[in-house]
Amino acid sequence: MLDKTYEAASVEPRIYEAWEQADAFKAGAGAEDGAATYSIVIPPPNVTGSLHMGHALNNTLQDIMVRYQRMRGRDVLWQPGMDHAGIATQMVVERQMAADGGNITRRDLGREAFVERVWKWKGESGGMIFNQLKRLGASCDWSRERFTMDEGLSKAVLEVFVSLYKENLIYKDKRLVNWDPKLLTAISDLEVEQKEMQGNMWHFRYPLADGVTYQHPIAFDEEGKATEFETRDYIVIATTRPETMLGDTAVIVHPDDERFKELQGKDIILPLVGRRIPIIADDYVDLETGTGAMKVTPAHDFNDFDIGKRHDLAQISIMDREANIVLREAEGFMDGLELTDELTKTLETLEGVERFAARKLIVSMLEEKGLLDEVVDHLNMVPHGDRGGVPIEPMLTDQWYVDAKTMAQPAIASVREGRTKFVPANWDKTYYEWMENIQPWCISRQLWWGHRIPAWYGPDGKFFVEKTEEEALAAAAEFYGKPVKLMEQNDALAAHDACEADFVAMYRDEDVLDTWFSSALWPFSTMGWPDKTAELARYYPTSVLVTGFDIIFFWVARMMMMGKHYMKTEPFDTVYIHALVRDENGAKMSKSKGNVIDPLALVEEYSADALRFTLAAMAAQGRDIKLATSRVAGYRNFTTKLWNVCRFAEMNECHAVKGFDPALVKQTVNRWIVTETSRAIREVSEAIDTYRFNDAAGGAYRFVWNTFCDWYIELTKPIFYSDDEDAKAEVRATTAWVRDEILKLLHPFMPFITEELWERTVEDTEGKRDNMLVLSSWPTPIGEDEDAAAEINWLIDMIVQIRSVRSEMNVPAGAKVPVVLCGASEQTKARLEIHEAAIMKNARAESVTTADDIPQGSAQIVVGEATVCLPLAGVIDLDAEKARLGKSLDKIVGELTKISKKLENERFLAKAPEDVVAAEKEKVAELAERKEKMEAALERLAALG
């Protein structure tokens, strides 16, 4: 006998353990003979990570598809794994070392010992997120767990790096990167967080060289023509980063800007430095904003870097890797400069000074010289490293790059020609925009944790890229014609300087690869590539990738590039892009806002099933999820409803009957529920197949709660309590069959409670089920009895409409009202005769009759061809009801007008956050719907007299 209440906290862990013991998630489990494959690779979570709401949504949707396809008999593989998370993991271990005391740093330990310590941490504490995913119900084949630093994946990384290098698709170059001065490494754009900060825009006067002056307009007429000028021997530039001006190598003006036409080709003298730099025409300058002139610092700004390339400008990097000012050793800084008193003072004042302290000094020094034109308050978006937490610095460094432009071309064609499709389809535009404007991919990181770059250096920067140290040193020995000796980098560089004659000193590249490099190989490296494994042949290419929009470029595009290059085919057929999970007001969740919802807390309070169903029910394509805990609580009520209806069935001896054929049931109500079950199966299946998870969950919910629990059970209760044994037997068998189909239908969404009910809704005499539910067959539609469906759905519509009118008219719950049908057809009259008792009971009707004329003082609704009349005169106070509804309507109209005016205000739309505007629009839609219902109710009252 089922317990009175369902205890998810004790059931869910037990059920998951049973699945694992039964190997229910292993690749191919439950597959039919000769079945087609269905495979998904999990977006690998960070080894340092813990489950957040994005993970919960992403993995719930994957699990729904995996469980559904497994039940359909497909040969399913859901490949799990974790990313080694270079920066995050290194930070975790370094913090742990600091907490241990002793002031031991990784450099004190040395590289080998530090990496050993990271592996130890990984073994003891890393990867806790897998247990959290199991708590959510994820049915991955955990026996195939992979890690981006494991032996097999490391072999794949080596193969790819070396082969791409030998194909000239990997190379070394000096370019600007996002540099984190705290972590001392390059970071990717995804690891850069834009923060709004109040700062300044400083306007400086750059003196013109050679005594040049020009007439600068200072007053204008109504048409914008200059009416007054002043003679200037300087040009004004504006900057938010004064410290970078030491590395300026040009000033640009727009070629069509009449103010500076005569200055194009002239020079300015860079203040504090004395460097002559040219004034160049370039249409990057905005004619409408700013001073019209821009400083160009190619070594410290990404846009300036591109401008510098166009005009062949010098790149002078004036900061070290900790973002301190370094001038004497800066390459090119002193070129052509005379050591004047001004320059000497600059060197003495700024050398070695931290960048933001240098900023204040530079502003002060320029102000002393009368070159500070003005300071304007400026709200600025400042890029910060998401791990280091300090402003990133565009830094000119030597790094390793992938020729992404070349590799992108086949990957673009894959989507354009339809071999891989995005769902929702509009995301392909984002993909094209990124891929068609792709820049070289910086793949090196200045870390110790990661795949070390397989490059070995000799004198003069010559390097050798091979899969092993032995191969690299052998190649070097052949090249140099003498023995080679591997040393630490500093020792090798010292040996190079000493010009040792009897051997060549070599050292290995200190850098490691970007973690996105190894994860770009994920769909095939996890299946054993570069070895030709059976899994690779069977499960690659994968079926679908489920991921967020923010990594379309960083991960999806790169997997496409690598898959096409090495496997000669796309890594997946479909890329499903899920939405963001926001808070209930539509705001993005963040720790700083204090609105983060912990999915594990929701699991503990409401159950994994309730959370999963909530996420699925709200996962409409292209629409962010506004998650409120009340929604999760609501779907916990759904699990309670399911448990209770199964308990009701058990108490009424509804057991599965061997050989029962639902297509042969005789009673109309049973033929109807079989039809509706078939329709629900078809609706849910089609929705999952087309990634409409909200429609799938919604269809299942409506069928279970409304059709089965509310209507079928209610309509069959009289049969349960009757003396007709044949009718009771058929209802019991049908109820048990529908219950089992429901458990199958809900299993992908709510796996725990359905598995528990599947196991426990079997008579003791029959023993256990043939299979666990997870390995049972997905239900198939039986067929539809249109006549039975039409009859019972007419009955339900009749009752629902009557209840709705009673509610709108505020009819007391205990009051019974006559129901009169006018214009009823013979078919409707026959139905009334059959279902009179059900209408009277469920619609609280005093009587059910037919008539030719509409009774006076009746509320009227149309059901089918008939007009259903409810004579309400004397049952309700018409005047009081009109007043009540009128007052409610006035309030709604007032609120609707107020919000509508707000949404018509351009200032509000421009300043209000996107989520606030969206919330107001939702209120308008909700109020408009309520207004329509109120007006309909008032019209009915008016018709009563």
Protein Blocks (a to p, Z undefined) as FASTA:
>chain_A
ZZfbdcfklmmmmmmmmmmmnommgghihiaehiacdddddddddfkbccdfklmmmmmm
mmmmmmmmmmnopacdddddddeklmlmmmmmmmmmmmngniiafklnommlmmmmmmmm
mmmmgoklmmmmmmnopacdfklgccfkbmklmmmmmmmmmmmmmnopaccddddddddf
klopacdfklpccddddddddddddddehhiacdddfbdcfkopafbdcddfbdcdddfb
lmlmmmgcbdcddfklmklmmmgopacddehklpacdddddfkbcfkgcjhpacddfklc
fklmmmmmmnopacddfbdfkopacfklpghklgopacdfklmmmmmmmgopafklmmmm
mmmmmmmnopafbdcdddddddddfklopacdddddddddddfklmmmmmmmmmmnopac
cddfklmmmmmmmmmmcccddfbdcdfbdcddfbdddehhiacddfbfklmmmmmmmmno
pacddddfklmmmmmmnopakbccddddfbdcdfklmmmmmmmmmnopabdcfklmmmpc
cfbdcddfklmmmmmmmmmmmmmmmnopafbfbdcdddddddfkopacdfklopaccfkl
mmmmnojklmmmmmmmmmcghiacdddfklmmmmmmmmmmmmmmmmmmmmnopacdehia
fklpfbfklmmmmmmmmmmmmmmmmmmmnopaklmmmmmmmmmmmmmmmmmmmmmmmmmm
mmblklmmmmmmmmmmmmmmmmmmmmmmmmmlmmmmmmmmccfklopafbdfklmccddd
fbdcfklmmmmmmmmmmmmmmmmmmmmnopafklccddddehiafklmmmmmmmmmmmmm
mnopabdcddfbdcehiacddehjbccdddfehkacfklmmmmmmmmmmmmmmmmmmmmm
mmmpmklmmmpcfklmmmmmmmmmmmmmmmmmmmmmmmmmmmnZZ
